[in-house]
Amino acid sequence: MIGFAAASVAALVFWSIVKIYSASASDGQFHVEPDNGKKGPPVTKPTIIWFHSGAGYSLESLKTAISSGLITHVMLTYMHRADADWKTNADVRKAIEMVKKSDVKLIWGRNLWPYYANKNIKLTDIFDPNYYAREIYHLRAEGKEMGADFVAFDTEPYADSPMKLYLKGEKRIRLTAMELQRLELVIKEVARTTGKVDFVFPAGSLDWQHPYNILAGLGQSRIAENTYYANEKTIKAIKYPYEIFGAYVNTIRKRPENPDSPYFLVSDILDNSQLWSKRKGLFLYTDKEKVRAVAKELVAYANSLPRVSPVQPQKSDSSE
């Protein structure tokens, strides 16, 4: 488990600056004025991604999270394109418009594998470069049509996906060394010829022979899921590369099914930025049942920060 430290004065000042000036700084940077009156080094607002599923997450929770002023991106996901049409889901369309009307960036996400529409899906598709190229094409086309800023893939299979046989559970079919090498060559070729999507998750697996470690090569910024829980040992055990620190946030720390890996509170993950500040960003995830309460905790955290008065720029002396 991780021992959570109280927020330092420096952290409080930093978050206060982010909160107050984020809407007014066009370049996303703020300068702290030291006592000598000279402009200090820039403080860049950290990338914080809020996860929102189009399959049941409330619009109220999304509005609340955005209103905190701490969120920079919203990742809106909606199953696989064969299972769900974003144009016919009123809540998904409203979520898109809500994000676009804010100063928050929109990441449009799809699952790489169909949940239910698996009539034409074969296990051998995992080795088919055309399958990946086709999915990337459609993901980008959807993102462009709705005006998303970025696109993302979730490579974990759900529901009735046949890819669970390769990717899910302790009894999954493990690919041989030659098959893993084949998959790696396919993903590298797709990335070279088609290009990577902006984000992908999971970034990998603690099992170095798991295909997740290779499929993550489809994305430029890889989101870690082995960081989801407050277990320092697990986080330190991560060997695969990742750019975004994922955190499963909740309103309670206690996790009965795994006491050694408790949930993060909003305050835990934001106060202890040393866990993720060396990465390119933070990804906040919670489930449908807790999303409203967690969004409110985000607002409460923002409101708890002390106010910091803006420093007025010094006027130049025209007589000089």
N, C-alpha and C positions, 0 to 999 in steps of 0.2 A: 504493500500500500504506500501511497504518497502522503507525506506529512504536509498539510496545507499551511502556508505562512500567511499572516495577516498582510494586507496590502501596505506597501511602503509609501512614504510621503512622495517619493519620486513617481511611483505608479499612479497615485491619486492625482497628482498634478498632470501627468501625461494623459490619463483618461479624461480629465476635466477639459484639457485643451482640445482633445478629439471631439468631445461632446459639444462644446460651445462653437468651435470654428469649422466643423466638418462641412457644414452647408455653405459656408462662404469662401472657402479656400479653393480656387479653381484648379490648382495643381496638386491638391491633397496634402500639401506640406504646411507646417506651421513652425515659426521660429521662436524659441524661448529666449527672452532677453535676460542675460546675466546682469549682475550688479554693476559691472563696469560700463553698461550702456551699449555695448557692442552686440550686434546680432549673433545669437548663438547658432549652433548646428540645427538643421531642419529636423523636425519631428514629423515623420510620415505616418499618416493614419494607417493602422494595420488592416490587412485584408481579412475580413470576418464574413464567412459564408453561412447563411441561414438556410437549412434544408426545409423544403416544403413539397409535400407529395400532392399531386393532383387527384390522387385516389383517396379522398376522405379527410384531408387536413382542412381545418376551418379557415375561411378568409379573415375572420376576426383575429385569429392568432397571427396571421401574416401581417395584417395591418398594425397590430400591437408591436411585433418584433421590429418592423421598419421604423415605427415611431420612436424607438429607443435612441436612435441616432448613432448606434454603435455598429449596425450592420452595413457592410459595403456591397455585398452581393447576395442575391437570393438564388439558390438552385431549385428550380421548379422541375420536378420529374413526373413522368406519367407513363409508367409501364413500358411495353414495347409497342412500336408503331402498328403492328399487326393486331394488337389486342385493344387499342384505345385510340380514338381519333380526337385530337385536342380541339378541333374546330367545333365538335358537337357537344363538348362539355362546357356548360355555362360557367361553372366555378373555375375551371382552368383558364378560360378566356378572361374572366374577371381578375384572376390572380396575375395574369400577364399584364393587363392594363394597369393594375395597381402598382406593380413594380416599375413599369415604364413611366408612370406619372411621378414617381419618386426620384430621388437622386441616387438610387441604388441600382447596380448593374444586374441584368438578368442572365442567368445561366440556364439554358434549356437542356434537360437531361432525359435520356431514354435508356431502357435496359437493352443490353446487347442481344439478349435471347428472348423469344416470345414466352409469355406466361402460359397461354392456353392455345393460341393459334399455331399449333405445331404440326399441321398436316404435311407441310413441305420441308420440315426441319429434320435433318439427319445428323447422327453423331459425327459423321465424317466432315460436317460443315466446320467443325473447329479447326480443320486443316485447310479450308478453302479460302484462298485470298480474295476471291470474288465476293464471298459472303461479307467479309469485313468492309471491302470497298463499297459494296452496295449499301450497307448500314450507315457508313460514314456519309455517303452521298445524301441519303434521305434525312439523316439527322441535321446536316448542314442546311438542306433545303427548307426543312421545317423552321429551323432557327432563323433563317433569313426572312421567311415569310412573316413570322410573328414579330420580327425586329429584336431578337435576342442579341445580347452582346457576346455571349460565349455559348459553347455546346459541350455536353458531357456524356460519358457512357458509364453505366453501372454494369460491370461484367459478371455479377453474381446472379445465378439462375434462381428463379422462384416458381412457385405453384407447380404446373405440370411440365415444366421444361425438361426435355430429355437430357440436356446438358448437366443436370444434377448428377448423372451417372459418372461424369468426369470431374465435377467441380464441387460437389456438396457431400458432407458427411464422412464419417470415419470409414465407411464401407465403399466409398467411391472407387471407380476403376482408375487405378493409378497408371498414368502414361509411362511408357518405357523411356529409357534415356534417349533412344533414337527418335521416339515420337515427340519428346520435349524439344529435341534439337530441331526437328522438322517444324514444330509449331513456332519456335523462336525465329527460324528463317522466314516463315510466312509473315509473322508480325513485323519483322524488320523490313521486309519487302513492301508490305502495305504502307507502312509509315513513310518509306522512301518515295513511293509512287503516288499515293493518295494524300499523304500528309496526316499528321496526328490531330485528334480532337483537342479541345482546350483543357478539359479535365477528365480524369478517369478514376474510378474507385471500384474495388479496393486497390491500394498501391502494391499489394503483395500479400504473402503469407509467411508465417514463421516456419512453415514446412518449405524448405528451399526447392523441393521437387514439385511444388504445386503450380499448376498452369496460371494462377493469378499473377505470379511474379513475371510471367511472360506477357500476358494479356495487358498488363499495365503499360506496356510499351506503345499502346495505341494512343496514350494521352501525354500532353506536354506537362501538365501539373498533376501529380499523382497524390491522391488523398489516402492517408493511412487509416486503417480501421483497427489495427492492433493497439492503437493509442486511445481507443474509445473509452476505456475504463482506467480508473486511478490506480494502476498497478505499475509501480516503478520498475520492477523486475521484468515485466513483459515489455514495457516500452524500451528498456535498455537492450532487450534481446533482439530487437528489430535489426536485421542485416540488409534488407532491401532498401533502395533509395526512395525517398518520398519528399514532396515539396510542401504538402498541406497536412497539418496535424488535425486529425479528426477527434472530436470529443462527444461522447454520449452524455448529454446534460439532462438532469432530472431535478425534481424539487426535494429529493431525499438522497442521501449518499448510500444508504443501506441497500444491498443487493443480495437477498437471501439465497438465491441459487448459486452465488459465488462471492462469499463474504470478503475474500482476498482481493477482489476486483470491484470496488464500489463505483457508483456513478459519480460523475462530476456535478457539483452545483455550479450555477452560473458564476457565482463569486469565486469559486475555487479556480476555475479555468481562466478567468480574466485577471484575478489578483496574482496568480502564479504564471505570469506570461513567460517566465524563463523556460517553461515546458515547450513553448512553441515559437517564441520570438525569433529564433534563428532560422525558422522556416519561412516560406513565402506567404503563409496565411493559416487561419484557423477555420475549421469546418464544424459547425454546431448542429448536431443531430439529436432528435428526440422522437418518441413514437406519437401516434395519433391521439392517444388517450391523455398524454401529458403536455401536448404542444401549447395549449392555451396558457396553462399555469407557468410553463417555462418562459414563454414570451413575456408574461407579466413580470417574472423575476428579472428578465433582461431590462425592462423598463425601470423596475425598482432599483436595480444596480446603477443604472445611468443617473437616476434621480438622487441617489445617495452620494454621488461625487460632489466634492466641494466646488463652489463657484470660483472661477479664476477670471479676474478682470483682464480684458485685452490690453496689451501694451500699445500705446499710440506711437506711430513712427515719428522719429525726430525730424523736425524741419531743417532743411539745409540753410546755412547762413549765406545769404546772397552777397554779403559784403566781402566775403573771402574770395 
